[in-house]
C-alpha cells in the first residue's frame, strides 16, 4: 500500500483494472483474480522491492563448487540475499524504481524458476505457502482498492511518506503507514 500511495498513477491504474473486472460485486473472489494482470504485476513488483525476509534460509554446500569465479568449499554455510537480488542492476532496469509494468507480458514469476525474483526461495526448500500467501495478498489488495480511494492524512503528499525499513527476521516498515480510506465515488 505504501508504494501505491507513493505512486498515484499506479494506484489509479490498479483501481481501474479491479473496478472494471469486479464491477458492482461487494467482494472480489479468487476466480476474479485470473483476469487482474496489473494487480499481479503490482504484487510481483512489491515482492521484488520488499521481500518478506531479506535472506533465504541458509544452505550448506554439499561439495566444493565454483560460482561466478568464487570457490565455495564443501560444508560452507551459504546465505542468499533476496533483498539484493531484487535490486540487482544486472537483472533489472531502474532497479530502485517501483515499475509494475516490467512484469506485464513477462513470464517471470516468484515460484522459484526465475532466480532474479525469489522472495519465497526456490526448489525443494522453497516456501510451501507461496500460492496461499500470494492469493491472500491479491484478494486483500484487490478488495482494498475496489471500494475505496486512499489518501494520506493532513494533506501529505507521496514524497512525504517515510519508506525506511526495519530489518530482522523479516523486513517491515520502520514507521507504520497511516492512510485514509474514502468510499469510492464511482
ABEGO torsion letter per residue (X at the ends): XAAAAABAAAAAAAAAAAAAAAEABABBBAAAAAABAAAAAAAAAAAAABBABABBBBBBBABBBBBGGBBBBBGBBBBBBAAAAAABAAABBGAABBBAAAABGBABBAAGABAABBAAEBEAABBAAAAAAAAAAAAAAAAAAAABBBBBBGGBBAAABBABBBBBABBBBABBBBBBBBBBAX
